[in-house]
Amino acid sequence: MRKLRRKTGKKVQFRHDPAPEELLQTLNEVPLFSELEAVLEKIQEIFGQAADLVTRRLKVNSGQLALVYLDGMVNKTSVEKVLNEILLIRPQAEDAGLRLGTDLVRWLERGLAVGNVKVEESFGGVVRGILNGETALLADGEGEALLLETEEFEKRAVSEPQVEALVRGPREGFVENIGTNLTMIRRRLRHPSLRVEKLVLGDLTNTKVAVLYLEGVALEAVVEEVRRRIRQIKIDGVLESNYLEELIEDSPFSIFPQIGTTERPDRAVASLLEGRVLILTDGTPFVLYVPMIFTSLIHSPEDYYHRWHLVLGIRLLRTLGFFITLFLPSVYIALTTFHQELIPTPLAISLAMQREQVPYPAAVEAFLMQLIFEILVEAGLRLPRPLGQAISIVGALVIGEAAVQAGLVSAAMVIVISTTAIAAFLFPSYELSLSVRLLRFPMMLLSSVLGLFGIFYGLMLLLTHLVQLRSFGLPFMTPMAPFFARDQHDELFRAPWWAMRKRPKIIGSSDPMRQTSSISRKHLELEAEVEERKKEK
């Protein structure tokens, strides 16, 4: 049993040394001592005599004050400014005859020019504040401390997103600092209805998490469900938003993501305007948004920055790429192995001549080529960027050409695998690309056993799984299944902005109107006026 003796004569006892995840909770129950030296000694003990823990003592009215902070977590200019202000206030306090205890602390609380000042009375609050980059101001003879907002540390500058790159659109991307990310959202959504709820998750990491939504637009049931799932999380550390994603998603065993991710502030704000809820995590540039539907995975923010006529063709191309990526190798295996009668005769003869030197079936050939390509893709991602691009391109060309020359694979198989690989990167969502790339292997296995019947069987299983998925209660395949005619204006194609007057029916049903009907009416009136002028001419 460990005992902690206060100079007041009382004892604070712990039944055992608390585990790391229990330490702060245990310290919340321990009030600050009135003796400054005892408090400083205890803080040093808690931090294990850390070399970056800075303690600055000051004398006031024959007593002492102390500033405690972590080097590298605070703004040195702000700390020096606080020191100068205390030195300026000290003569005034001495002239006023203020005691070193409560009176002087309250005097300092009113006089210090810092953004935010909090009063803490327990060791747990003081330690948590120091870990968050705040400066603790302690006074001798007083059992409370002032936490001064001086947080500042090195962070990455705002730059262009690396994953969601666009040709036309904003160039700003989220960074690893949650405060900067909140600022970028506030700058684009300047309305008092934006609600921000902050939490701390991770018993050891104490990671800041923020939940954002538009009151009056987001469904209250969805917001409450987000709160409930996050509050149930009990984990020692949260280092990236995927920790939360896996802990709060509806179907953790599904290969498809049910929670959206983005590193673009414009897409995050667009999600808020549709009635979704954002989840920001400190330490990562990827923001989560819920609920999410399947078609969101093939939508890009750039779709709303180009004319709507062009977006129709682009989205159809992405949809075609989805089917090519998922089914092209399987169809090739099925046709060449089981259904040769479906291939045109000249093509069948050409394929037979190519495969004459290949020593194994088409299924084995496809599996080997697909596996080699996935190895090249992963190697290109992990290597430094200049080397990765060179290895991916040169490796694919050299290995493919050498394999054909050696008779290990046919030229047609190289074309099929290359087309499949390129189509996999048509999707704006990298998570969808990973899911489809993995699903290719079971589809190829089914086609090698049952032919086209295996492909249809796999497709039915896939569709059955997709229609059963939920994202925070919302059907994953909405508005296709269940079908909502009103929401088809922004699914496989995008209607012009003047025609998209309402938000998605389920997601934004709290406030369905996105724009008033007068906008579209004015557009029609303008068209009628133009037609009349043409007739007059």
LOKOLBA-657417 format. One record per residue (C-alpha): x, y, z. Coordinates in steps of 0.1 Angstrom, whole numbers, plus 5000, padded with zeros to 4 digits. Each point is the difference from the previous one (the first is absolute). Layout:
! LOKOLBA-657417
XYZ ...
! end
This chain:
! LOKOLBA-657417
500050005000 501350344990 499450305023 500150374991 500450235030 498950354998 501650275022 496650075015 500349675018 497549814979 500849694980 498949914965 500149634995 500049784969 499349635003 502549934972 502150184975 497550094973 500549874965 501050264974 496450034986 498750055036 502550255011 498350324989 496649885012 501649925034 501750345001 496750174994 499149905036 503150155015 499650375008 503050244996 502150065031 500250355014 503849985003 501650094967 503149795004 497949695008 498050064968 503150054978 501649695015 496949794993 499750134964 503749914995 499249655014 497049954977 502150104969 502949785011 502550305003 499450064962 502850214985 497550214979 497950105031 500850365007 499450175034 500550385003 499850145036 499250365008 499950195034 497050225009 499450165034 502549785017 498349704984 500449794969 498349944967 500949744974 499349944963 500149644989 499949894963 501449754975 502750134978 499049984963 496349995008 499650375008 500550334982 503150145016 498950364991 496849955019 501849865031 502450295000 497150244996 498449845031 503350035019 500350374991 496450075010 500549835034 503050225006 498050314991 497049895022 502249925030 500750365010 496250084998 499349695021 502550115026 498650355001 496549855005 501349785027 498649694984 500949675017 501749724980 496949785003 496650034984 500050384996 503250004979 498949704979 496750174992 501950334992 502249814976 497049834984 498550334991 503250174990 501849754977 499650064963 499649654987 497249854979 498549775026 500549945038 498649715019 500149925037 501049655011 499949855034 501349644994 503249854989 498249824971 498850334985 503450165003 501949714985 497549974971 500350374993 503849994999 499849704976 497750204978 502550284997 498650235027 502150185026 499149945037 500450305023 500349895036 500250215032 501349925034 497349975026 497249944975 498449664991 499150094964 501850084968 499450214969 500349834966 501150254974 499349944963 503550014985 499849694978 502250004969 502149734984 501549924966 497549894974 499849954963 499050304979 496849994980 500749844966 498249844971 498449665008 502149704989 497249744996 497150214987 501850214974 497850214977 500450184967 497650275009 499150095036 501550125033 503649915006 499849985038 500149685019 499649905036 503149975022 500849815032 498950285023 496349995010 499950375008 501250094965 497549764985 497150165019 501150344988 499949894964 496549875004 498950315019 501450224972 497849824974 496949965022 499550335018 496749935018 499149995037 498149674994 503349814996 500349805032 503449885013 500249755028 503549915013 501049685017 503249835012 500649634991 502949775008 501049945036 503650054992 500150224969 497150235011 499250084964 497750294992 496949914980 497450234987 496449934988 498650254975 496550044986 497550264989 497250045024 496749994982 501449824970 501549685015 497649745013 500150015038 499749635002 503349964979 501850265022 498949825032 501149674986 503450144991 500350135036 499049675015 502549794980 502950235006 499350025037 500149625002 503649994987 502449895027 503549974986 503650085011 500950214969 498550164968 502750084975 497950034968 496450044990 499849634989 500149905037 496750175004 498749884966 500449645010 498650055034 496750174990 499149854965 496949794997 501549694983 503749965010 500349674980 499050164967 502750074974 498350334990 500550325020 496850125016 501550335013 501250264975 503550155003 501350324984 503050235003 498350294982 498250285020 497750074970 498749645000 499650005038 497950324999 498049864971 499249705022 498950235028 497750184976 498449674990 499249925037 503049775008 502150005032 503750055000 502549845023 503450175003 503049835017 503150185011 503249874984 498649914966 498950194969 497149764992 496650105012 497149755004 496550074989 496849805007 497749874988 501449894966 498549834970 501649794973 499850264972 502050255021 503049774994 499950084962 499250375004 502850265000 499950365013 501150104965 496649874986 498550325014 502650244986 499549904964 496950044978 497449745006 500049874964 503649895004 499549835034 497449764984 502749844978 502650005028 497849825025 498949754974 503749944993 500749935037 497049765002 501349824969 503449995017 498549835030 498649714980 503249974979 502249985031 497749755017 499049774972 502450034970 502649735012 497149785011 498250034966 503349924982 500549695021 496449884995 500050064962 503349834993 499449715024 496349924998 498250204973 502250014970 496950004978 499250365011 503350134986 500150104963 501949744979 502950234989 500650115036 499749655013 502649884975 502350295010 499649925037 500649634994 503350084982 501150235028 499349745027 501649724981 503450065017 498550075035 500549705022 497050055025 496350094999 498750364995 498950015037 503649945012 501350244975 497650285011 500749945037 503850024995 499850324979 497650165023 502249925030 503150134983 498250334992 498850055035 503649955013 501250274975 497250245012 500949955037 503750034993 499450334981 498050145029 502649915027 503150124981 501050374997 497850174974 502550034971 501249645005 496549875005 498750144967 503049874981 499849655015 496249984993 500350104964 503249824991 499249705021 496649954983 501550054965 503049785005 498349725019 497049994977 502150004968 502449745014 497149775012 498550014965 503349934983 500749715024 496649854994 498950025036 496950224992 498250104968 499950354986 496250015004 500449945037 502550285003 497450234983 497249885023 502050055032 501350344989 496650134991 498649875033 502850175020 499550334983 496250005004 500549945038 501450355004 497150174984 498250035033 500550325021 499849785031 503149805007 498149785025 497749884972 503049934978 501549785027 496749825005 499449924963 503649894995 499649755028 496649884987 501549924967 501749685014 496849835013 498250094967 502949854980 499849695022 496249964994 500450054962 502849744999 497749745016 496550084986 500750234971 497450284993 497749835025 502650065027 500250374990 496250045002 500049825034 502850225013 498150314987 496849905018 501949945033 501750344996 496750184994 498349825029 502850115023 499850364988 496350045004 500349865036 502750255010 499150315021 501950315008 498750145033 496549864992 500050134964 499849734972 503449984983 498549984965 497550285004 498650164978 500249694977 498849755026 497750135014 499350214969 499350375003 499250174968 500650355015 503749925008 500949874965 501150354990 503449955017 500849634997 501149854966 499750344985 499950365014 497250244992 500850374997 500250195033 496850194992 498149674999 501449855032 497750195023 499849735027 502449825022 500149614999 496749875014 501349795029 503250185009 498650365000 496449945009 500150255029 500350284976 499349864965 500350344981 503450084987 498950304979 496650174995 497949934969 500450374990 503549924987 498949754975 497050214991 502250304993 502149774978 497049904980 498850364997 503550104987 499849724974 496650114989 501250364997 502949894979 497749804977 497750304996 502950234990 501149744974 496550004985 500050384999 503350004981 
! end
